[in-house]
Amino acid sequence: MTNKVLGCYQMDDCIFCMIINGEIPSYTIYQDKKTLAFLDINPNTRGHTLVIPKKHAKNIIDMEDTDVEALFRTVKKVVSSMKVSLDLDGLNLVVNQGEVAGQVIHHFHCHIIPRYVDDGINYSSKGYSTSTSKEITPIAMAIHEMVAGLPVTMRTLNKKGVRIEMGKIVDNNYSGPILEMALETNSTIKTTPKSGAYKGIPIVVSTVKDEDGNAVAVIGIVNVTHGLKFK
């Protein structure tokens, strides 16, 4: 479902569309009619910025040529500003297209990541972050049993996951906006979704972190204080 806001079509359950609409706060670096640049809430380095089109598009192929041109003009403006305002030694421009490439939020975005000598950034992708729904199902099922049969959802950084209810797998290719937000922000989120499988029902979502503190997976359960709604 889409809403037409500010002349741009946007998705109701997209985190970045919510940021564009002001439903989720962000620190804006720059914006114009077609694009928005804002600080990443879970930065790899100081000044880590995301640039997105205001018109929702899952990937660059879905974008109109004029929107692609506008986005990369904004990227150039932000990079030029960074060179003046930050004492950086280099930078990475990163676009993840598709889950296998690490795309978590399905709204096209370009990462501008300032680099500093000895900043410790390593872009290798390995281990748990690429586990499939089949591989994580035993863990999700164990958690499901530990929380007395409350619905459990789980996915990894680069793969969709599983949704379990009443001891059964009801979706083995599952993701959702709150899971994706938790991965993007590497944080625990307590909220009541406005859309999706658990619309209107409080949930708690938390990330699984690697030894460096990076989010590699995420687990969600229905808020235990409201669990009886599923009995």
N, C-alpha and C positions, 0 to 999 in steps of 0.2 A: 504494500500500500504506500502511496506517495502523497506528499503535501507539496504544493507549490508556494514557496516562501522566498521573498526577495527576488522573484523572477526566476528561481531555480528549482527544479524538481528534486525533492529530498525524500529519504526513506524514514519512516516513523521509528524504526528500531535500530537505526545506525548511530553509533556513538558520535561520529564526526558530524553528522547532520544535526545531532542534538547540540553540539558545541557551536555550530554555525548559528543555530536558532537561539542560543543563549540559555538553553536548558541545563547545560553542564558548564561550569566556569572554566575559563582558560586564560592564559596570559598572552594576549595578542601582540605579535611583533609587527605585523603589517597585514593590511587587507585592502582589496579593491572590489570592483563589481563581481569579478569571477573567481577570486582566490582568497585564501586565508592562510596566514603563517602564524604559528603559535608555539610556545615552548612545550617540549615533551614533558609530561608529568613525571616520567621515570627516565631521566636523561642518562645517556651513556657518558657524556662529558658536559662540562659547563657550556651552555649556549645551544645545546641540542634542540633543534627546531624541526617542526613538521610543516610542510606546505601541502595544502589540499585544494581541490576544486570545490566551489560552492555548489555546483550541480553534481548530484550523486552519480558516481561511475565506479564500478567494481574494479576496473583496471584500465590501463592506458588505451587498450584496444576499443573500449566502450566510450571513450571520451571523443568529443568533437574536436577537430583540428584547432579551432580557435581557442578552445579551453586548454588544450595541451600547450599551445603557444603562450597563453596567458600565464599558465602555471610556471613554466620554466623562465619566463620573464621575471616572475616574482622570486623564483629561486635565485636568479642572478642578482636581484636587488638585495635580498637577504644576505647572500654571500659577500657582496660588496660592503654592506654595512658591518658584517662580522669582522672583516679584515681591518676595519677602522677601530671598532669598539672592543675587540677581544685580542689578546696577545697570543694568537693561535700559531701553530707551526705547520698546519695543513688542515685538510678536511676530507670527509667522505660524503658523497652523495649516494644514498642507498634507496633503492626501490625494490620491495619484495612483491612479486606478482604470483599469486597462487599459494596455497597452504604449504606445498612441498618446499617453496622458497622462503617460508617464514611469514607470510602475510596472515595477520590475525584479524585486523579490522578490514572488512571488505568494502572499503571506500578508498579509492586511489590516494596514495600519499607518498611524498618524497621526504626522506630524512636528510637533514643537513647536520652533520656531526662534526663539530670542530675537533681537531686533533692537536694534542700537546705531547711533547717529548716525554716518554715514560708514563703515558696516561693509562697503560695496562689494558687497553682495549684489544680484545681478540674476537674475531668474527667467526671462528670455527663453530660449526653446528654438530653436536654429537649426542649420543646416548639417549636419555629418557625423553628429550624434547621431540624425537621423531617416532616414538612408540605409537603403534596403531590402536584402534579401539579394542581389537581382539586381545592385544597384549596387556592393556590396562584393565580389562573387564574383571579379572580376579581381584584386583585391588579395590575397584569400585564396589564389587559385590561384598567384599569383606567389610568395607565401611558401611554399606547398606545394612548389613546384619548388626554391626556395632551400634547403629543409631536406631535400633528397634524397627527396622523396616521403613524408615522415612525415605522418600524419593532421593536419589543421589545422581548427580551428573558429574562427568569427568572427561577432560580432553587434555591433550598435550599441546605444546607450543606450535608444532607444525602439522598436527593431524587432528581431524575431528574425532570425537570420542563416543561415549556411551551414556544412555539415560536408563536408569533402573527404577522400577516401581513394583511393590508387592512381590519382591523376589524374582522378577522377570525383567529381561532386557526388552525395552519397548522401542529403543532407537539405537542402532549401532553406528550411526553416522551423524552424531549430534554435536551441535554447538549452540551458542546463544549469546546475545549482546552483553549480558553480565559476565559470563565466562570470559568473553573476549576483552571486556574492559579490565577485568582483574589481571589478565595476562599482560595487557598493554601497560598498566600502571604498576604491576608487580605488588599488588596490595590485597588486603582482605576487604570485602564489600558486603555490607548488610543493607538490603534494600527490598523493595516490593516491585517486581518487574511490571512494566506497563504493556508488555506484549510477550508473545511466546508461550511455551507450554505451561508456565507457572504465572501467568498474568494475574496480578492482584493478590498473590500469596507471598508472604515474606520468605526470603531465602538468605543464606549465608554462603559466600564464595571466598575461597582462599587459595593462594598459589602454593605449589610445591617448588622449592628452590634448590639449585645445585650448590656445590661447595663455595661458589663465588657469590652466592646470593641472587643469582639470576632466576627468573621464573621459567620453569621448564614444563610445568603442567598446572592444572587448576581443578579444584574439586568444589562442587556445590551441593548443599543439602537444604531442605526446607527448614526454616527456623523452628527449632525444637519446641518453642513455646506455642507454636501453631500447628504442631504435627498431627493433632487429632483430626484435623480437617481431612486427612487422607485415610482415616480408619474406616 
